[in-house]
């Protein structure tokens, strides 16, 4: 019962905040939040790309060491 009352209060507060955000977004126009998203997207994508590149660089060389150590080494010797 206590959880239900808390959830109801949270829902009411959330609805009020949502309504305030809607009124604010309408007052400030759409370009403002969009410009903020555009500014945030490149940074988030950049950080994600850096992380993915780092993880790729870390994860890819490990299997390559095992594969290239045998097949790669043999192919190099065969070519030489």
VODO-68055 format. One record per atom (N, C-alpha, C, O, CB): residue number from 1; residue in one letter; atom name; x, y, z. Coordinates in Angstrom, 2 decimals. Glycine has a CB too. Example, Ala and Ser with C-alpha at 12.3 -4.5 7.8 and 13.67 -1.06 7.14 Angstrom:
// residues 2
NODE     k   r    a         X         Y         Z
NODE     1   A    N     13.19     -5.69      7.80
NODE     1   A   CA     12.30     -4.50      7.80
NODE     1   A    C     13.20     -3.30      7.80
NODE     1   A    O     14.24     -3.32      8.46
NODE     1   A   CB     11.31     -4.47      9.05
NODE     2   S    N     12.85     -2.25      7.08
NODE     2   S   CA     13.67     -1.06      7.14
NODE     2   S    C     12.90      0.03      7.87
NODE     2   S    O     13.41      1.14      8.04
NODE     2   S   CB     14.08     -0.60      5.72
//
This chain:
// residues 80
NODE     k   r    a         X         Y         Z
NODE     1   X    N      0.85     -1.20      0.00
NODE     1   X   CA      0.00      0.00      0.00
NODE     1   X    C      0.88      1.25      0.00
NODE     1   X    O      0.63      2.20     -0.74
NODE     1   X   CB     -0.96      0.01      1.23
NODE     2   X    N      1.91      1.23      0.83
NODE     2   X   CA      2.79      2.40      0.89
NODE     2   X    C      3.48      2.60     -0.47
NODE     2   X    O      3.69      3.74     -0.89
NODE     2   X   CB      3.84      2.24      2.02
NODE     3   X    N      3.83      1.52     -1.13
NODE     3   X   CA      4.47      1.63     -2.44
NODE     3   X    C      3.51      2.25     -3.44
NODE     3   X    O      3.91      3.07     -4.27
NODE     3   X   CB      4.94      0.26     -2.93
NODE     4   X    N      2.24      1.86     -3.38
NODE     4   X   CA      1.25      2.39     -4.32
NODE     4   X    C      1.10      3.90     -4.13
NODE     4   X    O      1.05      4.65     -5.11
NODE     4   X   CB     -0.11      1.70     -4.13
NODE     5   X    N      1.04      4.34     -2.87
NODE     5   X   CA      0.88      5.78     -2.62
NODE     5   X    C      2.11      6.53     -3.12
NODE     5   X    O      1.99      7.62     -3.68
NODE     5   X   CB      0.64      6.05     -1.12
NODE     6   X    N      3.29      5.95     -2.91
NODE     6   X   CA      4.52      6.61     -3.35
NODE     6   X    C      4.54      6.68     -4.88
NODE     6   X    O      4.87      7.72     -5.45
NODE     6   X   CB      5.78      5.87     -2.82
NODE     7   X    N      4.17      5.59     -5.52
NODE     7   X   CA      4.19      5.57     -6.98
NODE     7   X    C      3.20      6.59     -7.53
NODE     7   X    O      3.48      7.26     -8.52
NODE     7   X   CB      3.86      4.16     -7.52
NODE     8   X    N      2.04      6.71     -6.89
NODE     8   X   CA      1.05      7.69     -7.35
NODE     8   X    C      1.60      9.10     -7.21
NODE     8   X    O      1.44      9.92     -8.11
NODE     8   X   CB     -0.27      7.54     -6.54
NODE     9   X    N      2.24      9.37     -6.09
NODE     9   X   CA      2.83     10.69     -5.88
NODE     9   X    C      3.92     10.94     -6.93
NODE     9   X    O      4.01     12.03     -7.49
NODE     9   X   CB      3.40     10.82     -4.44
NODE    10   X    N      4.73      9.93     -7.17
NODE    10   X   CA      5.80     10.08     -8.15
NODE    10   X    C      5.22     10.32     -9.54
NODE    10   X    O      5.73     11.13    -10.31
NODE    10   X   CB      6.71      8.84     -8.16
NODE    11   X    N      4.13      9.60     -9.86
NODE    11   X   CA      3.50      9.78    -11.17
NODE    11   X    C      2.96     11.19    -11.30
NODE    11   X    O      3.14     11.84    -12.33
NODE    11   X   CB      2.36      8.75    -11.37
NODE    12   X    N      2.30     11.68    -10.25
NODE    12   X   CA      1.75     13.03    -10.29
NODE    12   X    C      2.88     14.05    -10.47
NODE    12   X    O      2.76     14.97    -11.28
NODE    12   X   CB      0.94     13.34     -9.00
NODE    13   X    N      3.96     13.88     -9.72
NODE    13   X   CA      5.09     14.80     -9.83
NODE    13   X    C      5.69     14.70    -11.23
NODE    13   X    O      6.04     15.72    -11.83
NODE    13   X   CB      6.16     14.48     -8.76
NODE    14   X    N      5.79     13.49    -11.75
NODE    14   X   CA      6.35     13.29    -13.09
NODE    14   X    C      5.49     13.97    -14.14
NODE    14   X    O      6.00     14.61    -15.06
NODE    14   X   CB      6.47     11.79    -13.40
NODE    15   X    N      4.15     13.83    -14.00
NODE    15   X   CA      3.23     14.46    -14.95
NODE    15   X    C      3.38     15.97    -14.88
NODE    15   X    O      3.41     16.65    -15.91
NODE    15   X   CB      1.76     14.05    -14.66
NODE    16   X    N      3.47     16.51    -13.66
NODE    16   X   CA      3.62     17.96    -13.51
NODE    16   X    C      4.92     18.41    -14.18
NODE    16   X    O      4.94     19.41    -14.90
NODE    16   X   CB      3.60     18.37    -12.01
NODE    17   X    N      6.00     17.68    -13.93
NODE    17   X   CA      7.29     18.04    -14.53
NODE    17   X    C      7.21     17.93    -16.05
NODE    17   X    O      7.73     18.79    -16.77
NODE    17   X   CB      8.42     17.13    -14.00
NODE    18   X    N      6.56     16.88    -16.54
NODE    18   X   CA      6.42     16.71    -17.99
NODE    18   X    C      5.65     17.88    -18.58
NODE    18   X    O      6.02     18.41    -19.63
NODE    18   X   CB      5.70     15.37    -18.32
NODE    19   X    N      4.57     18.28    -17.90
NODE    19   X   CA      3.78     19.42    -18.39
NODE    19   X    C      4.64     20.68    -18.39
NODE    19   X    O      4.58     21.47    -19.33
NODE    19   X   CB      2.51     19.63    -17.53
NODE    20   X    N      5.44     20.87    -17.34
NODE    20   X   CA      6.31     22.04    -17.27
NODE    20   X    C      7.32     22.00    -18.41
NODE    20   X    O      7.58     23.01    -19.05
NODE    20   X   CB      7.03     22.11    -15.90
NODE    21   X    N      7.89     20.83    -18.65
NODE    21   X   CA      8.87     20.71    -19.74
NODE    21   X    C      8.21     21.02    -21.08
NODE    21   X    O      8.80     21.70    -21.92
NODE    21   X   CB      9.48     19.29    -19.76
NODE    22   X    N      6.98     20.51    -21.28
NODE    22   X   CA      6.28     20.77    -22.53
NODE    22   X    C      6.06     22.27    -22.71
NODE    22   X    O      6.29     22.81    -23.79
NODE    22   X   CB      4.93     20.03    -22.57
NODE    23   X    N      5.60     22.94    -21.63
NODE    23   X   CA      5.35     24.37    -21.72
NODE    23   X    C      6.66     25.12    -21.97
NODE    23   X    O      6.69     26.08    -22.74
NODE    23   X   CB      4.67     24.89    -20.42
NODE    24   X    N      7.73     24.66    -21.32
NODE    24   X   CA      9.03     25.31    -21.51
NODE    24   X    C      9.51     25.08    -22.94
NODE    24   X    O     10.00     26.02    -23.58
NODE    24   X   CB     10.06     24.78    -20.50
NODE    25   X    N      9.38     23.86    -23.45
NODE    25   X   CA      9.84     23.56    -24.80
NODE    25   X    C      9.06     24.39    -25.81
NODE    25   X    O      9.63     24.87    -26.79
NODE    25   X   CB      9.68     22.06    -25.11
NODE    26   X    N      7.76     24.57    -25.57
NODE    26   X   CA      6.95     25.37    -26.49
NODE    26   X    C      7.36     26.84    -26.39
NODE    26   X    O      7.37     27.55    -27.40
NODE    26   X   CB      5.44     25.21    -26.17
NODE    27   X    N      7.70     27.30    -25.18
NODE    27   X   CA      8.08     28.70    -25.00
NODE    27   X    C      9.45     28.96    -25.61
NODE    27   X    O      9.67     30.00    -26.23
NODE    27   X   CB      8.07     29.07    -23.50
NODE    28   X    N     10.37     28.02    -25.44
NODE    28   X   CA     11.72     28.22    -25.94
NODE    28   X    C     11.86     27.76    -27.39
NODE    28   X    O     12.92     27.93    -27.98
NODE    28   X   CB     12.72     27.48    -25.06
NODE    29   X    N     10.81     27.18    -27.96
NODE    29   X   CA     10.84     26.67    -29.33
NODE    29   X    C     11.66     25.37    -29.39
NODE    29   X    O     12.39     25.04    -28.46
NODE    29   X   CB     11.43     27.72    -30.29
NODE    30   X    N     11.53     24.66    -30.50
NODE    30   X   CA     12.20     23.36    -30.63
NODE    30   X    C     13.71     23.51    -30.87
NODE    30   X    O     14.47     22.69    -30.34
NODE    30   X   CB     11.57     22.57    -31.78
NODE    31   X    N     14.17     24.50    -31.64
NODE    31   X   CA     15.61     24.57    -31.97
NODE    31   X    C     16.53     24.53    -30.76
NODE    31   X    O     17.64     24.01    -30.85
NODE    31   X   CB     15.88     25.83    -32.75
NODE    32   X    N     16.09     25.08    -29.61
NODE    32   X   CA     16.98     25.09    -28.45
NODE    32   X    C     17.30     23.67    -27.98
NODE    32   X    O     18.48     23.32    -27.89
NODE    32   X   CB     16.34     25.88    -27.30
NODE    33   X    N     16.28     22.83    -27.67
NODE    33   X   CA     16.60     21.46    -27.26
NODE    33   X    C     17.31     20.69    -28.37
NODE    33   X    O     18.17     19.86    -28.09
NODE    33   X   CB     15.33     20.72    -26.85
NODE    34   X    N     16.96     20.97    -29.63
NODE    34   X   CA     17.62     20.27    -30.73
NODE    34   X    C     19.09     20.65    -30.77
NODE    34   X    O     19.95     19.79    -30.95
NODE    34   X   CB     16.94     20.60    -32.09
NODE    35   X    N     19.39     21.95    -30.59
NODE    35   X   CA     20.79     22.38    -30.62
NODE    35   X    C     21.56     21.71    -29.49
NODE    35   X    O     22.72     21.32    -29.67
NODE    35   X   CB     20.90     23.92    -30.51
NODE    36   X    N     20.91     21.57    -28.33
NODE    36   X   CA     21.58     20.89    -27.22
NODE    36   X    C     21.85     19.43    -27.58
NODE    36   X    O     22.93     18.91    -27.30
NODE    36   X   CB     20.73     20.98    -25.93
NODE    37   X    N     20.86     18.77    -28.22
NODE    37   X   CA     21.05     17.37    -28.61
NODE    37   X    C     22.17     17.27    -29.63
NODE    37   X    O     23.00     16.36    -29.56
NODE    37   X   CB     19.74     16.78    -29.18
NODE    38   X    N     22.20     18.19    -30.58
NODE    38   X   CA     23.24     18.15    -31.61
NODE    38   X    C     24.62     18.30    -30.97
NODE    38   X    O     25.58     17.65    -31.38
NODE    38   X   CB     23.01     19.27    -32.67
NODE    39   X    N     24.70     19.18    -29.96
NODE    39   X   CA     25.99     19.37    -29.28
NODE    39   X    C     26.36     18.13    -28.49
NODE    39   X    O     27.53     17.75    -28.42
NODE    39   X   CB     25.94     20.60    -28.34
NODE    40   X    N     25.35     17.48    -27.88
NODE    40   X   CA     25.64     16.31    -27.05
NODE    40   X    C     25.93     15.08    -27.92
NODE    40   X    O     26.76     14.25    -27.54
NODE    40   X   CB     24.45     16.02    -26.11
NODE    41   X    N     25.28     14.96    -29.07
NODE    41   X   CA     25.45     13.75    -29.89
NODE    41   X    C     26.90     13.54    -30.33
NODE    41   X    O     27.43     12.45    -30.14
NODE    41   X   CB     24.56     13.83    -31.12
NODE    42   X    N     27.57     14.55    -30.90
NODE    42   X   CA     28.94     14.32    -31.36
NODE    42   X    C     29.86     13.90    -30.21
NODE    42   X    O     30.73     13.05    -30.38
NODE    42   X   CB     29.49     15.57    -32.04
NODE    43   X    N     29.68     14.51    -29.04
NODE    43   X   CA     30.56     14.15    -27.92
NODE    43   X    C     30.28     12.73    -27.49
NODE    43   X    O     31.20     11.95    -27.26
NODE    43   X   CB     30.36     15.13    -26.73
NODE    44   X    N     29.00     12.37    -27.39
NODE    44   X   CA     28.65     11.01    -26.97
NODE    44   X    C     29.11     10.02    -28.04
NODE    44   X    O     29.66      8.96    -27.72
NODE    44   X   CB     27.12     10.87    -26.71
NODE    45   X    N     28.87     10.34    -29.31
NODE    45   X   CA     29.30      9.44    -30.38
NODE    45   X    C     30.83      9.35    -30.40
NODE    45   X    O     31.39      8.27    -30.58
NODE    45   X   CB     28.78      9.93    -31.76
NODE    46   X    N     31.50     10.51    -30.20
NODE    46   X   CA     32.95     10.50    -30.20
NODE    46   X    C     33.49      9.62    -29.09
NODE    46   X    O     34.40      8.82    -29.30
NODE    46   X   CB     33.50     11.92    -30.06
NODE    47   X    N     32.92      9.76    -27.89
NODE    47   X   CA     33.38      8.94    -26.78
NODE    47   X    C     33.08      7.47    -27.06
NODE    47   X    O     33.89      6.60    -26.78
NODE    47   X   CB     32.73      9.38    -25.44
NODE    48   X    N     31.89      7.21    -27.63
NODE    48   X   CA     31.53      5.82    -27.94
NODE    48   X    C     32.49      5.28    -29.01
NODE    48   X    O     32.94      4.14    -28.91
NODE    48   X   CB     30.06      5.73    -28.43
NODE    49   X    N     32.79      6.09    -30.02
NODE    49   X   CA     33.70      5.63    -31.07
NODE    49   X    C     35.07      5.34    -30.48
NODE    49   X    O     35.69      4.32    -30.79
NODE    49   X   CB     33.80      6.68    -32.21
NODE    50   X    N     35.55      6.26    -29.62
NODE    50   X   CA     36.87      6.04    -29.02
NODE    50   X    C     36.87      4.75    -28.22
NODE    50   X    O     37.80      3.96    -28.30
NODE    50   X   CB     37.26      7.23    -28.12
NODE    51   X    N     35.80      4.54    -27.44
NODE    51   X   CA     35.72      3.34    -26.62
NODE    51   X    C     35.67      2.10    -27.52
NODE    51   X    O     36.37      1.12    -27.28
NODE    51   X   CB     34.48      3.38    -25.69
NODE    52   X    N     34.84      2.16    -28.57
NODE    52   X   CA     34.71      1.00    -29.46
NODE    52   X    C     36.05      0.74    -30.16
NODE    52   X    O     36.45     -0.41    -30.33
NODE    52   X   CB     33.58      1.22    -30.51
NODE    53   X    N     36.74      1.82    -30.56
NODE    53   X   CA     38.03      1.64    -31.22
NODE    53   X    C     39.04      1.02    -30.25
NODE    53   X    O     39.79      0.11    -30.60
NODE    53   X   CB     38.56      2.98    -31.76
NODE    54   X    N     39.04      1.53    -29.00
NODE    54   X   CA     39.98      0.99    -28.02
NODE    54   X    C     39.67     -0.48    -27.75
NODE    54   X    O     40.58     -1.31    -27.72
NODE    54   X   CB     39.92      1.80    -26.71
NODE    55   X    N     38.40     -0.79    -27.56
NODE    55   X   CA     38.03     -2.18    -27.29
NODE    55   X    C     38.35     -3.03    -28.51
NODE    55   X    O     38.81     -4.16    -28.38
NODE    55   X   CB     36.52     -2.30    -26.91
NODE    56   X    N     38.11     -2.49    -29.72
NODE    56   X   CA     38.40     -3.25    -30.93
NODE    56   X    C     39.90     -3.49    -31.03
NODE    56   X    O     40.35     -4.59    -31.35
NODE    56   X   CB     37.87     -2.50    -32.20
NODE    57   X    N     40.69     -2.45    -30.76
NODE    57   X   CA     42.14     -2.60    -30.83
NODE    57   X    C     42.63     -3.62    -29.80
NODE    57   X    O     43.55     -4.39    -30.05
NODE    57   X   CB     42.84     -1.26    -30.62
NODE    58   X    N     41.97     -3.60    -28.63
NODE    58   X   CA     42.41     -4.53    -27.58
NODE    58   X    C     41.95     -5.95    -27.90
NODE    58   X    O     42.71     -6.90    -27.75
NODE    58   X   CB     41.87     -4.08    -26.20
NODE    59   X    N     40.69     -6.08    -28.35
NODE    59   X   CA     40.12     -7.42    -28.54
NODE    59   X    C     40.64     -8.04    -29.84
NODE    59   X    O     40.86     -9.25    -29.88
NODE    59   X   CB     38.58     -7.36    -28.55
NODE    60   X    N     40.82     -7.26    -30.89
NODE    60   X   CA     41.22     -7.83    -32.19
NODE    60   X    C     42.66     -8.38    -32.14
NODE    60   X    O     42.88     -9.51    -32.59
NODE    60   X   CB     41.11     -6.76    -33.30
NODE    61   X    N     43.62     -7.64    -31.61
NODE    61   X   CA     45.00     -8.16    -31.63
NODE    61   X    C     45.15     -9.47    -30.87
NODE    61   X    O     46.01    -10.28    -31.21
NODE    61   X   CB     45.94     -7.14    -31.04
NODE    62   X    N     44.34     -9.70    -29.85
NODE    62   X   CA     44.49    -10.93    -29.05
NODE    62   X    C     44.24    -12.17    -29.91
NODE    62   X    O     45.10    -13.05    -29.94
NODE    62   X   CB     43.53    -10.92    -27.83
NODE    63   X    N     43.10    -12.29    -30.61
NODE    63   X   CA     42.90    -13.47    -31.46
NODE    63   X    C     43.88    -13.49    -32.63
NODE    63   X    O     44.30    -14.56    -33.05
NODE    63   X   CB     41.46    -13.51    -32.00
NODE    64   X    N     44.24    -12.31    -33.14
NODE    64   X   CA     45.18    -12.26    -34.27
NODE    64   X    C     46.53    -12.82    -33.84
NODE    64   X    O     47.20    -13.50    -34.62
NODE    64   X   CB     45.34    -10.82    -34.79
NODE    65   X    N     46.93    -12.55    -32.61
NODE    65   X   CA     48.22    -13.07    -32.14
NODE    65   X    C     48.21    -14.59    -32.20
NODE    65   X    O     49.20    -15.20    -32.62
NODE    65   X   CB     48.52    -12.59    -30.69
NODE    66   X    N     47.09    -15.20    -31.79
NODE    66   X   CA     47.01    -16.66    -31.82
NODE    66   X    C     46.97    -17.16    -33.26
NODE    66   X    O     47.63    -18.14    -33.59
NODE    66   X   CB     45.78    -17.15    -31.04
NODE    67   X    N     46.18    -16.48    -34.12
NODE    67   X   CA     46.05    -16.95    -35.51
NODE    67   X    C     47.31    -16.60    -36.31
NODE    67   X    O     47.90    -17.47    -36.95
NODE    67   X   CB     44.80    -16.31    -36.17
NODE    68   X    N     47.72    -15.32    -36.26
NODE    68   X   CA     48.86    -14.90    -37.05
NODE    68   X    C     50.15    -15.55    -36.53
NODE    68   X    O     51.10    -15.76    -37.29
NODE    68   X   CB     48.99    -13.37    -37.04
NODE    69   X    N     50.17    -15.86    -35.24
NODE    69   X   CA     51.37    -16.49    -34.68
NODE    69   X    C     51.66    -17.80    -35.40
NODE    69   X    O     52.82    -18.17    -35.56
NODE    69   X   CB     51.21    -16.74    -33.18
NODE    70   X    N     50.60    -18.51    -35.83
NODE    70   X   CA     50.78    -19.80    -36.50
NODE    70   X    C     50.60    -19.62    -38.01
NODE    70   X    O     51.55    -19.78    -38.78
NODE    70   X   CB     49.77    -20.85    -35.96
NODE    71   X    N     49.37    -19.28    -38.43
NODE    71   X   CA     49.10    -19.15    -39.86
NODE    71   X    C     49.87    -17.97    -40.43
NODE    71   X    O     50.49    -18.07    -41.49
NODE    71   X   CB     47.58    -18.98    -40.12
NODE    72   X    N     49.84    -16.83    -39.72
NODE    72   X   CA     50.53    -15.64    -40.21
NODE    72   X    C     52.02    -15.90    -40.31
NODE    72   X    O     52.65    -15.55    -41.31
NODE    72   X   CB     50.27    -14.44    -39.29
NODE    73   X    N     52.59    -16.51    -39.30
NODE    73   X   CA     54.02    -16.80    -39.32
NODE    73   X    C     54.35    -17.75    -40.46
NODE    73   X    O     55.35    -17.55    -41.15
NODE    73   X   CB     54.47    -17.41    -37.98
NODE    74   X    N     53.53    -18.77    -40.67
NODE    74   X   CA     53.79    -19.73    -41.74
NODE    74   X    C     53.69    -19.05    -43.09
NODE    74   X    O     54.52    -19.26    -43.97
NODE    74   X   CB     52.80    -20.92    -41.66
NODE    75   X    N     52.64    -18.20    -43.25
NODE    75   X   CA     52.46    -17.55    -44.55
NODE    75   X    C     53.65    -16.64    -44.83
NODE    75   X    O     54.12    -16.56    -45.96
NODE    75   X   CB     51.14    -16.74    -44.58
NODE    76   X    N     54.14    -15.94    -43.79
NODE    76   X   CA     55.29    -15.05    -43.99
NODE    76   X    C     56.51    -15.89    -44.38
NODE    76   X    O     57.26    -15.51    -45.28
NODE    76   X   CB     55.57    -14.21    -42.71
NODE    77   X    N     56.71    -17.00    -43.70
NODE    77   X   CA     57.86    -17.85    -44.02
NODE    77   X    C     57.73    -18.40    -45.44
NODE    77   X    O     58.72    -18.48    -46.18
NODE    77   X   CB     57.98    -19.01    -43.00
NODE    78   X    N     56.51    -18.78    -45.82
NODE    78   X   CA     56.29    -19.33    -47.16
NODE    78   X    C     56.59    -18.25    -48.20
NODE    78   X    O     57.21    -18.52    -49.22
NODE    78   X   CB     54.84    -19.86    -47.32
NODE    79   X    N     56.14    -17.01    -47.91
NODE    79   X   CA     56.39    -15.93    -48.86
NODE    79   X    C     57.88    -15.65    -48.92
NODE    79   X    O     58.42    -15.38    -50.00
NODE    79   X   CB     55.61    -14.66    -48.46
NODE    80   X    N     58.56    -15.71    -47.77
NODE    80   X   CA     59.99    -15.41    -47.74
NODE    80   X    C     60.74    -16.54    -48.45
NODE    80   X    O     61.96    -16.50    -48.55
NODE    80   X   CB     60.51    -15.24    -46.28
//
